[in-house]
Amino acid sequence: MAERICVGAIAGAFGVRGEVRLKSFTSEPNDIAAYGPLWSEDGKRSFTVRLTRPVTGGLGARLAGVETRDDAEALKGVTLWADRDKLPALPDDEFYHTDLIGLSVYDAGGVLIGTVRAIYDHGAGDILEIFGPGRKQALLLPFTRAFVPTVDVAAGRIIADPPEEEEQE
């Protein structure tokens, strides 16, 4: 199976003729239709996507084989995955989130901080969730050059400069 990257999700039905509301996770939302066909996470279903119009909270789209509102509603929550080789190559200082998950994070002195467990984007920039040995809770670190000066995907490591953590009593 080709390596795939999650590029969006079906947020529900839109209208009565089988249109769906898509949430695009691509940097340019409309690009989601260019990476097709898109696949369900398990790879058992494929979808050809034709965007129809912008809608509140996403994009309206027609998916091949989805003809009724019930068909569209049944797909709510399905994530859409594109074959990695259909996605554009990124500049050296940009990364697909999937490439960062699981990387080891070290401080500038070479001490292991933990492993990237998730990446969040709440609108103000990406946040790395790092969990590791001796941590009672995850470290949330802004994914900026100031806090993360080095990312070496090939070596499987990130060098980070986290802010000093306050001692908890």
KOLZALUM-90332 format. One record per atom (N, C-alpha, C): z, y, x; residue in one letter. Coordinates in steps of 0.05 Angstrom, whole numbers, padded with zeros to 5 digits, always signed. Atoms other than C-alpha are relative to their C-alpha. Layout:
N
ZYXa ...
This chain:
169
+00000-00024+00017m +00000+00000+00000m +00000+00025+00018m +00001-00024-00016a -00017+00069+00026a +00026+00015-00003a -00024-00016+00001e +00040+00115+00043e -00005+00022-00020e +00004-00020+00021r +00051+00162-00015r +00023+00020+00001r -00019-00022+00000i +00087+00228-00024i +00001+00011-00029i -00004-00010+00027c +00117+00254-00089c -00010+00029-00001c +00011-00027+00002v +00077+00315-00111v +00006+00013-00027v -00006-00012+00026g +00102+00325-00182g +00013-00019-00019g -00012+00017+00021a +00132+00298-00246a -00010+00009-00027a +00007-00007+00027i +00115+00295-00319i +00025+00008-00015i -00023-00011+00013a +00163+00339-00357a +00001-00005-00030a +00000+00006+00028g +00142+00317-00426g -00027+00006-00012g +00024-00005+00015a +00089+00326-00479a -00004+00030-00004a +00006-00027+00007f +00054+00391-00493f -00022+00000-00021f +00020+00001+00022g +00018+00400-00559g +00000-00028-00013g +00001+00025+00016v -00004+00343-00605v -00023-00018+00008v +00023+00016-00006r -00066+00316-00570r +00002-00014+00027r -00003+00016-00024g -00037+00280-00510g +00002+00016+00026g -00003-00017-00023e -00030+00339-00463e +00029-00004+00010e -00026+00002-00012v +00029+00335-00414v +00007+00027+00013v -00011-00022-00015r +00073+00388-00382r +00007-00012+00028r -00005+00010-00028l +00072+00377-00306l +00017+00020+00015l -00014-00017-00020k +00121+00403-00255k -00013-00008+00027k +00013+00005-00026s +00084+00410-00189s +00019+00006+00022s -00017-00004-00023f +00122+00402-00124f -00016+00009+00024f +00017-00009-00022t +00064+00427-00082t +00003+00030+00005t -00004-00029-00006s +00066+00495-00047s -00018+00017-00017s +00017-00014+00019e +00007+00517-00089e -00002-00019-00025e -00003+00019+00023p +00022+00486-00158p -00026-00012-00010p +00025+00011+00011n -00051+00479-00180n -00013-00021+00018n +00012+00019-00019d -00067+00437-00118d +00007-00029-00009d -00008+00027+00008i -00033+00377-00152i -00024-00016-00011i +00023+00014+00012a -00099+00361-00188a -00020-00008+00021a +00020+00005-00021a -00138+00359-00122a +00007-00025+00016a -00009+00023-00017y -00098+00300-00092y -00003-00027-00014y +00001+00023+00016g -00117+00249-00144g -00017-00022+00011g -00018+00004+00023p -00114+00199-00168p +00029+00000+00009p -00029+00001-00006l -00039+00205-00172l +00011-00026-00011l -00011+00026+00007w +00005+00144-00179w +00028+00003-00010w -00028+00002+00007s +00070+00126-00212s +00015-00010+00025s -00016+00008-00024e +00127+00112-00163e -00004-00029+00008e +00003+00029-00006d +00119+00037-00169d -00029-00008+00007d +00028+00005-00007g +00043+00043-00157g -00015-00016-00021g +00014+00017+00020k +00026+00005-00221k -00019+00016-00018k +00017-00017+00017r -00006+00064-00258r -00012+00022+00017r +00012-00023-00013s -00055+00115-00234s -00009+00020-00021s +00007-00021+00018f -00072+00181-00266f -00020+00019+00012f +00018-00022-00008t -00132+00227-00260t +00010+00024-00015t -00012-00024+00012v -00106+00297-00273v -00020+00022-00002v +00016-00024+00004r -00144+00355-00303r +00018+00021-00012r -00017-00021+00009l -00105+00419-00309l -00013+00015-00022l +00012-00014+00023t -00114+00457-00374t +00009+00029-00002t -00010-00028+00002r -00070+00519-00372r +00029+00001+00011r -00028-00003-00008p -00005+00548-00346p +00017-00002-00026p -00019+00002+00022v +00054+00532-00392v +00028+00007+00010v -00027-00007-00008t +00127+00552-00392t +00012-00024+00016t -00013+00021-00016g +00161+00513-00336g -00019-00019+00013g +00018+00018-00014g +00098+00483-00306g -00029+00005-00007g +00029+00000+00005l +00025+00466-00319l -00006-00019-00023l +00010+00018+00020g -00010+00437-00379g -00022-00017+00013g +00020+00018-00013a -00053+00377-00360a -00008-00022-00019a +00009+00024+00014r -00094+00321-00389r -00001-00022+00021r +00000+00023-00017l -00084+00253-00358l -00019-00021-00013l +00018+00020+00011a -00138+00200-00365a +00016-00023-00013a -00013+00022+00014g -00117+00148-00416g +00023+00009-00018g -00022-00010+00016v -00064+00192-00449v -00013+00017-00023v +00015-00012+00022e -00092+00209-00518e +00018+00013-00022e -00017-00010+00022t -00032+00223-00564t +00026+00012+00011t -00025-00012-00008r +00032+00262-00563r +00020-00022+00007r -00018+00023-00006d +00070+00195-00565d -00006-00011+00028d +00008+00010-00027d +00031+00171-00503d +00012+00019+00021d -00009-00020-00020a +00049+00236-00467a +00030+00000+00001a -00029+00000+00001e +00122+00235-00489e +00012-00024+00014e -00009+00024-00013a +00129+00164-00464a +00000+00002+00031a +00002-00003-00029l +00112+00188-00393l +00020+00020+00011l -00020-00020-00009k +00168+00240-00391k +00018-00012+00022k -00017+00009-00022g +00205+00234-00325g -00015-00016+00021g +00015+00015-00020v +00150+00195-00289v -00007+00019+00023v +00008-00016-00024t +00141+00221-00218t -00028-00007+00008t +00028+00003-00008l +00071+00230-00191l -00002+00001+00030l +00001+00004-00029w +00054+00207-00121w -00029+00000+00009w +00027-00002-00011a -00008+00223-00079a -00001-00016+00026a +00004+00013-00026d -00036+00182-00022d +00003+00021+00022d -00005-00019-00022r -00013+00216+00042r -00026+00010+00013r +00025-00008-00014d -00083+00217+00071d -00017+00019-00017d +00014-00019+00016k -00106+00260+00012k +00012+00028+00002k -00014-00026-00003l -00056+00315+00029l -00009+00014+00025l +00009-00015-00024p -00072+00371+00078p +00019-00004+00023p -00016+00000-00025a -00048+00368+00150a +00016+00026+00000a -00017-00023-00001l +00009+00416+00161l +00001+00013+00027l -00004-00013-00026p +00019+00468+00216p +00025-00012+00013p -00022+00012-00016d +00069+00449+00271d +00027+00007-00011d -00027-00008+00009d +00126+00487+00238d +00005-00005-00030d -00004+00007+00028e +00119+00458+00168e +00001-00031-00002e -00006+00029+00002f +00141+00389+00144f +00000-00008-00029f -00004+00011+00026y +00136+00345+00083y +00029-00009-00001y -00028+00008+00003h +00206+00333+00056h +00004-00029+00006h -00004+00029-00005t +00196+00258+00059t +00002-00007+00030t -00002+00004-00029d +00187+00264+00135d +00027+00006+00012d -00026-00009-00010l +00255+00296+00143l +00023-00019-00009l -00021+00018+00011i +00295+00246+00100i +00004-00023+00021i -00006+00022-00018g +00331+00197+00146g +00001+00008+00030g -00002-00008-00028l +00325+00238+00210l +00029+00005+00008l -00026-00005-00012s +00386+00241+00255s +00002+00029+00007s -00005-00028-00006v +00416+00310+00263v +00022+00002+00021v -00018-00004-00022y +00449+00330+00328y +00005+00030+00004y -00005-00028-00007d +00483+00394+00350d -00012+00005+00027d +00012-00008-00026a +00460+00432+00412a +00012-00015+00024a -00013+00015-00021g +00509+00392+00454g -00006-00030+00000g +00008+00028+00002g +00478+00326+00433g +00019-00018-00017g -00019+00015+00016v +00535+00305+00386v -00013-00005-00028v +00012+00006+00026l +00511+00269+00323l +00016+00013-00022l -00012-00013+00023i +00525+00310+00261i -00002-00019-00024i +00005+00018+00022g +00495+00260+00212g -00030-00005-00004g +00027+00007+00007t +00431+00241+00177t -00008+00016-00025t +00010-00015+00023v +00388+00281+00129v -00003-00020-00024v +00001+00017+00024r +00399+00250+00060r -00017+00011-00022r +00016-00012+00021a +00363+00300+00016a -00007+00029+00008a +00008-00028-00004i +00328+00368+00015i -00001+00012-00027i +00000-00014+00025y +00340+00418-00040y -00013+00027+00003y +00012-00027+00001d +00301+00480-00059d +00008+00012-00027d -00009-00013+00024h +00337+00524-00109h -00012+00028-00003h +00014-00025+00003g +00289+00582-00099g +00004+00019+00024g -00006-00019-00023a +00320+00617-00038a -00006-00013+00027a +00006+00014-00024g +00295+00567+00013g +00012-00028+00000g -00009+00028-00001d +00305+00494+00031d +00027-00003+00012d -00027+00007-00010i +00374+00465+00043i +00000-00029+00007i -00002+00028-00008l +00385+00401+00082l +00028-00010-00007l -00025+00014+00006e +00439+00354+00057e +00004-00021+00022e -00005+00017-00023i +00469+00320+00118i +00026-00015-00004i -00024+00016+00003f +00518+00263+00113f +00003-00018+00024f -00004+00016-00024g +00549+00227+00171g +00028-00010+00004g -00026+00012-00006p +00607+00192+00204p +00022+00021+00000p -00023-00018+00000g +00675+00224+00193g -00001+00023-00020g +00003-00022+00019r +00650+00270+00138r +00010-00010-00027r -00009+00006+00027k +00686+00271+00072k -00020+00010-00021k +00021-00010+00018q +00630+00311+00040q -00024+00008+00017q +00025-00007-00013a +00559+00328+00057a +00001+00028+00011a +00005-00027-00012l +00541+00387+00102l -00026+00010-00012l +00024-00012+00011l +00492+00433+00067l -00008+00022+00020l +00009-00018-00022l +00451+00470+00120l -00027+00013-00008l +00026-00013+00006p +00397+00523+00107p -00021-00010+00020p +00022+00009-00018f +00331+00498+00135f -00016+00024+00009f +00013-00023-00012t +00315+00559+00175t +00001-00004+00030t +00001+00002-00029r +00298+00568+00249r +00027+00006+00013r -00026-00007-00012a +00367+00599+00261a +00019-00023-00001a -00018+00023+00002f +00404+00537+00237f -00012-00026+00009f +00014+00025-00008v +00351+00485+00253v -00022+00008+00020v +00021-00010-00019p +00315+00507+00317p -00020-00022+00008p +00019+00021-00009t +00283+00439+00332t -00001-00023-00020t +00006+00023+00016v +00251+00386+00289v -00020-00017+00015v +00018+00018-00015d +00220+00327+00325d -00003-00026-00017d +00004+00023+00018v +00194+00279+00271v -00007-00025+00016v +00008+00023-00016a +00162+00233+00323a +00024-00014+00013a -00024+00011-00013a +00229+00224+00358a +00022-00007-00020a -00020+00007+00021g +00267+00219+00292g +00025+00016+00002g -00024-00015-00003r +00314+00276+00307r -00004+00030-00005r -00002-00029+00005i +00334+00347+00289i +00023+00010+00016i -00022-00015-00014i +00374+00395+00332i +00008+00023-00019i -00010-00021+00019a +00417+00440+00288a +00022+00016+00013a -00022-00018-00009d +00464+00498+00300d +00015+00008-00025d -00014-00006+00025p +00510+00494+00239p +00021+00021+00005p -00022-00019-00003p +00560+00549+00226p +00026-00016+00004p -00026+00013-00005e +00631+00533+00247e +00013-00007-00027e -00013+00008+00025e +00666+00493+00193e +00030+00007+00002e -00029-00007+00000e +00735+00517+00173e +00016-00025-00004e -00018+00023+00003e +00792+00469+00179e +00012+00000-00028e -00012+00002+00027q +00816+00444+00112q +00027-00013+00003q -00027+00011-00002e +00890+00430+00102e +00004-00021-00021e 
